[in-house]
């Protein structure tokens, strides 16, 4: 039986022994979710690094790519879409521009504004990286069948919505 226990089970057993007055059942969900998120991030970063990218750079390139032709967005839209500060976006853009993957140019709509666009090399890179990223994500969820994945996705969506409410 002990072989079926995972790290979180062991922690909960210790707390049950030390503090039997507390219900630690949420720890089973939150602890495993946290550990799973960390493990998944490790696996995702392997692919990003293979393409010379960090998570932030991948996110910016993917956001520009999925915006569609002409693959351009304002820095403020990038900050909103990637859910980071404008300062963080600026640092990412500086690195991507230095690598020749994005370009900053004046906005056609606002003479004072700027837009960020993918270069041809940036588009080629994100297309390769995103293809490998999706292959990797398929590998990471392969331990669950289609029904289990759908059920888990539904439950995670509900849980996230309850926290956002």
TORDO-429944 format. One line per field, with one value per residue (C-alpha): x, y, z; residue in three letters. Coordinates in nm, 4 decimals, decimal comma, padded with zeros to 6 digits. Each point is the difference from the previous one (the first is absolute). Example, Ala and Ser with C-alpha at 12.3 -4.5 7.8 and 13.67 -1.06 7.14 Angstrom:
2
u (01,2300 00,1370) $
v (-00,4500 00,3440) $
w (00,7800 -00,0660) $
rest (ala ser) $
% end
This chain:
165
u (00,0000 00,2813 00,1294 -00,3202 00,0551 00,1447 00,1866 -00,3202 -00,1530 00,3039 -00,0247 -00,3699 00,0704 00,2570 -00,2443 -00,2745 00,2327 00,1160 -00,3257 -00,2940 -00,2290 00,0586 -00,1620 00,2886 -00,2060 00,0495 00,3720 -00,0540 -00,1274 00,2125 00,3213 -00,0307 -00,1029 00,3013 00,2389 -00,1517 00,0299 00,3673 00,0651 -00,1874 00,1950 00,3273 -00,1165 -00,1193 00,3240 00,1992 -00,1702 00,0271 00,3714 00,0595 -00,1088 00,2059 -00,3029 -00,1136 -00,3630 -00,0525 00,1494 -00,1992 -00,3163 00,0613 00,0802 -00,3012 -00,2281 00,1178 -00,0322 -00,3555 -00,1018 00,0006 00,1357 00,1759 00,1101 00,0165 -00,1258 00,0591 00,2171 -00,3030 -00,2034 00,2984 00,0188 -00,3725 00,0042 00,3108 -00,1132 00,3303 00,1026 00,0994 00,3537 00,0163 -00,1294 00,2649 00,2787 -00,1340 -00,0342 00,3546 00,1351 -00,2201 00,0859 00,3739 -00,0424 -00,1745 -00,3303 -00,2198 00,0091 -00,1302 -00,1497 -00,2228 -00,3721 -00,1969 -00,2945 00,1815 00,3031 00,1347 -00,0717 00,2026 -00,0901 00,1962 00,0115 00,1499 00,2886 00,0118 00,2564 -00,2192 -00,2942 00,2066 00,1359 -00,3363 -00,1591 00,2705 -00,0051 -00,3789 -00,0239 00,2460 -00,1789 -00,3311 00,1669 00,1450 -00,3380 -00,1588 00,2750 -00,0595 -00,3734 00,0361 -00,0442 -00,3659 -00,2546 -00,2178 -00,2896 00,2299 00,1619 -00,3405 -00,1195 00,3168 -00,0189 -00,3621 00,0848 00,2996 -00,2091 -00,2684 00,2582 00,1711 -00,3351 -00,0944 00,3230 -00,0495 -00,3611) $
v (00,0000 00,2435 -00,0236 00,1637 00,3070 00,3061 00,2920 00,1895 -00,3073 -00,0250 00,3679 -00,0386 -00,3063 00,1975 00,2853 -00,2440 -00,1405 00,3408 00,1960 -00,2426 00,2954 00,1449 -00,1118 -00,0121 -00,1276 00,3188 -00,0659 -00,3105 00,2123 00,3096 -00,1829 -00,2300 00,2859 00,2010 -00,2920 -00,0828 00,3625 00,0065 -00,3300 00,1116 00,3279 -00,1948 -00,2064 00,3041 00,1901 -00,2821 00,0727 00,3792 -00,0231 -00,2289 00,2956 00,2528 00,1425 00,0500 -00,0257 00,3757 00,0201 -00,3016 00,1627 00,3277 -00,1733 -00,2322 00,2958 00,1896 -00,3094 -00,0825 00,3641 -00,0819 00,1871 00,2490 -00,1525 00,3349 00,1300 00,3042 -00,0410 00,0675 -00,2767 -00,2343 00,0857 -00,0676 -00,3203 -00,1425 00,1219 00,1629 00,3578 00,2369 -00,0059 -00,3777 00,0247 00,2626 -00,2293 -00,2897 00,2180 00,1319 -00,3580 -00,1080 00,3089 -00,0516 -00,3568 00,1249 -00,1713 00,3086 00,3567 00,3206 00,2491 00,3066 -00,0671 00,0845 00,0939 00,2089 00,2031 -00,0075 -00,3692 -00,3044 -00,3473 -00,3170 -00,2417 -00,3386 -00,0037 -00,2774 -00,1788 00,0481 -00,1556 -00,2980 -00,0512 00,0160 -00,2287 -00,2626 00,0522 -00,0063 -00,3192 -00,1682 00,1559 -00,1574 -00,3382 00,0321 00,0911 -00,3033 -00,2135 00,1559 -00,0821 -00,3444 -00,1685 00,1027 -00,1222 00,2463 -00,0204 00,0566 00,2997 00,1518 -00,0595 00,1471 00,3023 00,0569 -00,0278 00,2313 00,2567 -00,0132 00,0274 00,2975 00,1726 -00,0457 00,1699 00,2851 00,0606) $
w (00,0000 00,0882 -00,3583 -00,1247 00,2187 -00,1661 00,1559 00,0806 00,1664 00,2263 00,0952 00,0772 00,2147 00,1979 00,0556 00,0970 00,2633 00,1235 -00,0389 -00,0136 00,0727 -00,3520 -00,3243 -00,2473 -00,2941 -00,2107 00,0192 -00,2103 -00,2874 00,0435 00,0820 -00,2992 -00,2297 00,1118 -00,0443 -00,3383 -00,1169 00,0971 -00,1798 -00,3102 -00,0120 00,0112 -00,2975 -00,1966 00,0561 -00,1604 -00,3329 00,0324 00,0783 -00,2957 -00,2123 00,1971 00,1800 00,3550 00,1023 -00,0366 -00,3465 -00,1154 00,1359 -00,1866 -00,3285 00,0311 00,0822 -00,3078 -00,2198 00,1051 -00,0530 -00,3714 -00,2972 00,0232 00,3365 00,1779 00,3338 00,2156 00,3078 00,2230 -00,1670 00,0378 00,3715 00,0464 -00,2020 00,1644 00,3439 00,0966 00,0700 -00,2765 00,1418 -00,0364 -00,3576 -00,0789 00,1237 -00,2039 -00,3080 00,0406 -00,0009 -00,2915 -00,2045 00,0632 -00,1268 -00,3166 00,0851 00,0413 -00,1224 00,1515 -00,2403 00,0088 00,0047 -00,3130 00,2248 00,2599 -00,1001 00,3550 00,0545 -00,0879 -00,1154 00,0455 -00,2899 -00,0692 -00,2431 -00,2603 00,2185 00,3077 -00,1803 -00,1172 00,3513 00,1776 -00,2587 00,0654 00,3768 00,0229 -00,2047 00,2366 00,3001 -00,1034 -00,0563 00,3498 00,1524 -00,1670 00,1551 00,3417 00,0025 -00,1604 00,3388 -00,0052 -00,2522 -00,1946 00,2472 00,2974 -00,1696 -00,0756 00,3563 00,1499 -00,2295 00,1045 00,3703 -00,0271 -00,1900 00,2727 00,2772 -00,1655 -00,0600 00,3668 00,1050 -00,2492 00,1130) $
rest (unk unk unk unk unk unk unk unk unk unk unk unk unk unk unk unk unk unk unk unk unk unk unk unk unk unk unk unk unk unk unk unk unk unk unk unk unk unk unk unk unk unk unk unk unk unk unk unk unk unk unk unk unk unk unk unk unk unk unk unk unk unk unk unk unk unk unk unk unk unk unk unk unk unk unk unk unk unk unk unk unk unk unk unk unk unk unk unk unk unk unk unk unk unk unk unk unk unk unk unk unk unk unk unk unk unk unk unk unk unk unk unk unk unk unk unk unk unk unk unk unk unk unk unk unk unk unk unk unk unk unk unk unk unk unk unk unk unk unk unk unk unk unk unk unk unk unk unk unk unk unk unk unk unk unk unk unk unk unk unk unk unk unk unk unk) $
% end
